[in-house]
């Protein structure tokens, strides 16, 4: 009898936690049906990737991370040189990792969750004859995913519907991002007042400098808007969290300021309203936890895909999307009417939450795990 695991999965993707946390959610779903499967994570070499997998258990084992020195696509001379000089080693390191997984498993399949790391890793999968499943997390297909799509046996998109040639599987949300208890209980878990309205501020896995600056200025100059509220602010790094606390405390605004939070489910469970970016994972978590939100999409994406990610929630009436003007005073001036209208109107927030509850629910994590099994068995 073989002592090999029946299925091994090489998760490809990195550059931010936004590419890794969905992979963890899919691995959790796979564990429900194939607890004897094994996994590795081929990621970037950034600190954000390391942090996303630190101390994580995947399929009953400590997460195995293989960092590769991939670099983003750039047409600027310096960036292009970095990409070209890093490409060969990134492919070779990915191949070695897949060869090791193949030695431990009867069947191996790769899953790309996108980002620049996925491109050389997908090339390695093709060289190793490892079938590839691609899942696009964003509503718009990015450059790296368009490159990887040509090498994929299945092309999935974490939306309810997809463009031609793509299978819509619904949002991907892991148990770490689901409220574990009632609002009052989640607030108590975080050391907050269980009876006080709670605002969640976050900018994604690496924070958002402009949102941090906006909230600091809001506390300093228009703290009246947050009267009767407490804040959970996930700033992205320790320095940002310290600056946020330094703004909230003199204004008399009760606040829990952290660099990040794992699991994040209690923060969503505690929240009556969120101010956040529009990454695919964040949008999925808003929907899953039915938390009304004001979304400020990342302002430097040329395709504005974060705004597109949120459009189905906008159409439903569950979120508001505003333009991030980057400069704190410009942001404050443009956003005060919106913030005032939502923070000060419990009836409006209740209607927004109800709109989110009325939207259809699909389990993208389970659908993706099933696709992995089907592709692996077809080898």
N, C-alpha and C positions, 0 to 999 in steps of 0.2 A: 504494500500500500504506500502511495506517495505521501511524503510529509510536506509537500508543497501546498501553498494556499491555492484554492481553486481560481481566484481572480485577484489580479493586482491592478491598481490604478495609479498612473503617474499624473498628478495634477500639475498643470502648467500655467503659470501666471504670477504676476507680481508687479512691483513698483509702488503699490499701496495696499493697505488692508482691504480696499474695495474689491480687489481681485482674489484675495485669499479667503476672506470670511465666507463668501458664497461656496467656495470649494469645501470648507469645513462643514457647511450646512448640507452639501450633497453627500459628503462622507458619512455624516450622521444618518442621513436617510438610507444610504447603502447598508449601514450597519444593521438596520432594522430587518433586512431580508437576507443579508450575507455577512454575518458577524465574523466569519473566518476569512474575509477578504483582507488584503494589505494595501497600503498606500504610501507613496512618497510625494513630496511637494518640491517641484523644481521652480525656484523663485529667483527674484533679483537679489542683489547683494546689499540692498539698502537696509537701514536700521528698521524702517517701517515693516519690511517683510519679516525680519527676524522677530520683532515684537509680536506680530500677528500670530506667529506659531509658537512662541515661547510658552513652555509649560502646558501645551495643549496635548490632550490624549485623543488619538484617532484610531478607530477600530480596535480599541482595547490596548493600544500601544502608544508610547510617546511619539509625537509627530516627528517624522523624518524629513528634514529640510535639506535640499541640495541647492545652495546658492550658486548662480552662474553670473558672470560679469557681462550680461547683456546691456546694451545701451539703446536709448530711444532713436527712432528714425528722425533724421534731421537733414535738411538740404543745405544748411550752413556748412562751410568748409570744415570747421573744427568738429562739429557734431557728426558730420558724415565720416570723417577720419576715425573718430572714436567708435562709431558703429562698425565700420569695416574691419578695424583692427581687433575688435572684440568678438566678431561674429564666429570665426573658426573655433576658438577655444570654447565659446558658449555652446556651440553645437557638439563638440567633442565631450565636454563635461556632461551634457544632457544624455548623450549616448551611453556613456559609462554608467550613469545612474539607471537608465532603462535596462541595460544589460544585467545589472545587479538585481533589479526587480524581476526580470525574466527568469533568473536562476532560482528565485524563491517561489514562483507562481506558475501554475499550469497555463494560464492565459493572462495576457496583459493588454490593457487598453489605456490610452491617454485621454485626458480631458483638459481642454484649454478654456480658461475663464478670461483670457484676453490680456491686454497690456503688452508692452514691448518685449517682455520676457518670453512671451508665447511664440514669437516668430522663429528664433533659432531652435527652441525646444520642439516646435512642430516639425522643423526640418529633420531634427534628430529622430523623431518618431517615424518619419517616412523612411529614413535610412535604416532603422532597426525593424522595419515592417511591423510596427505597432499601430493598430488602427486608432483613429483619432475622432473624438467627439468634440465639437466646438459649441460653446454656449456664449452668445453675446448677451451681456448684462444690460447694456444700454439700448434704448429704443432706436438709435441710429447706429449703423454698423461702422465701426472705426477702422482706421487704416490697418492696424495689426490684424484685426479680425478678417478684413477682406483678403489679406495675404494668407492667413491660416485657412480660410474657408476652402481654398483650392485643394487643400490637402486632407480635408475632413470627410469621413464617411457619413456623419450626421451633423447637421447644422441646426442648432436650437437657439431660441431667443427667449430671454426671461421676461416676456410680455405675453399678454393673452392672445395676441395675433402677431404674425411676422410677415415680412415681404416674401415674394415668390422664392421658393427654394429653402425657406427657413420654417422650422416648426415652432409655433408659439406654445410654450409650456407653462406660462404664468410666472409670477415673482418667486424668487428664491430667498427664503428667510429661514435662518437656523433657530433652534430653540434658545440659543443665547440671547436672541433679540426679541423674544416674546415676553410680555409681562407675566410674571409668575404668580401674581396675586392681585388683590384689589388695589385701588388707588391708595387708600389709607395704609394698607400693609406694605406696598412698595415704598411709600414715603418713609415709613418706619424703618424698613430695611436700609435706607440710605441715611438714616439719622435725621430726617426732616420732620417738620410739623405735619402730622397726618391730616390735619384739617385745613391746611392753607393751600390756596391755588398755586400750581407749580408750572413754571416755564422751563422747558428744556432748550438749551442753546448748544449747538454742536456744528462742526464744520466737516464731518467725515472723519476717516481714520487718522488724518494728519492735521486736523483742525482747519481753521480758516482765519488768517490774520485780519482780514477786513471785517469779518463778523465779530471777532474779539474786540477790535478797536471801536466798532459801532456800539457794542454793548457797554464798553467802558465809558464812552462819551454819553450814552443814554443815562447811565447811572449817575454820572457827574452833573449833568445839566437838566435832565428831564426824569429824575427819579420818581416824580409823582405818577408817571405812567405805570410804575411797578408797585405802587402802593397796594397792599393786600396780596402780593405775590411773593413767592420764594423761587429761587433760581437754581437749577442744576446746569452748570456750565462746563462742558467738556472742551477744553481749549486746544488740545492736540499736543501740547508739551508743557513741562513743568513751569517754565518761565511765563508762558501765556496764562497758566492757571493762577500764578502768583499775581500777575498784573490785574487779572479779572477780580480776584479777591480784594486787591487794594482799591478797586473802584467801587465794589458793592458795599464793603464794610462801612466807609464813612457816610454813605448815603442811607444807611440803615436798612439795606435790603438783605434779608436772610439768603445766603447762597452757599451751595456746595460747589466748589470749584476744583476740578480735577484735570489732569492731562488727558486721561482716557478712562474708560470703565469697561471691565469685563466680568461677568456678562452685562450687557447693556439693557437687558429686558426690564430690570427694576426702574431704570430711568424713564423708559417709555411708559411703564405702568403708572408711574407717579405723575406724568405730565398731563396738563389740561391743554397745552399749546406748545408747539415747537417752533424755533427759528433755526433754520438749517440750510445746508447745501441741497442739491438735487441729484446726488449720485444715485445710481440704480438701487444700491442696497438701502440707502436712507429712504428713498421713495417707497420701496417694498415694505420697510418697517413701519412707515407712517400708515400705510394701508392695513397691514396686519394688526396693528395696535389701535387703529381708528383714532389717531391723535391729530386734530386739526393743526395745520402748519402754515407758516409763512416761509416760503422757499426763496433763497437768494442763490441762483445758479452761479457756479464758478465762472467768473467773467472773462477768462482768458481762452476758453475753448472756441476755436473758430467756427465749429459746427453747432455751438450752443446746445449740445446734446442733453445737458442737465435740465434745461427748460423743457425739452421735448419729453424727457423721462416722466415729467410730472403732469403732462397735459391731460391724461385720462382722469387724474384726480382733480384737476382744475375744472374740467367739463362737468364732473359730478358735483362740484361745489364743496369739496372737502379741503382744498388748500388754496392759498393765494400765492402767486409768483410775482416777485418784484425784481427790478434790475439792480444789481450790486454796482454802485458807482465807485467803489474802492475807497475813495477819500472819506474819512469818518464824518465830517461835517456835511458833506454833500449827501451821504447816505442818511444821516439823521434828518436832514431837512426834507428829503423826499419820502422817507418812510414813516415819519411821525403820524400823519393822518391814518395810514393803514394800521400801524401798531396800536394807536389809540382806539380805533374802531374795533379791533379784534380783542385786545386785552380788556377793554372796558365793557364788552357786550357778551355776557354769558349765554344769552339766547342765540346769538350768532354762532358762538363756538359749539353749542349743542347741536345746531342744525348742520354744521360742518361735520361733526363726528357722526351724526346719523347718516349723512350722505356717504361717508366712507364705509359705514357698516352695510349699506345697501349694495355696494359693489360686489360683483361675483368673486368667489374665492377659488384659487387653484394652487396646488402644491407643486411649484416648480422644482423643488429639491427632490421630491419623490419621482417626478417624471424624468428628471435628468439621471438619477440613479438607475432607473429602469432602462433608459437608453444605453447606459454604460454596460449593463449586464447583457442586453440584446446584442450589442456590437461585439462584446467579448466572446459570446457564444457562437457568433457567426464566423469566427476566425477558423 
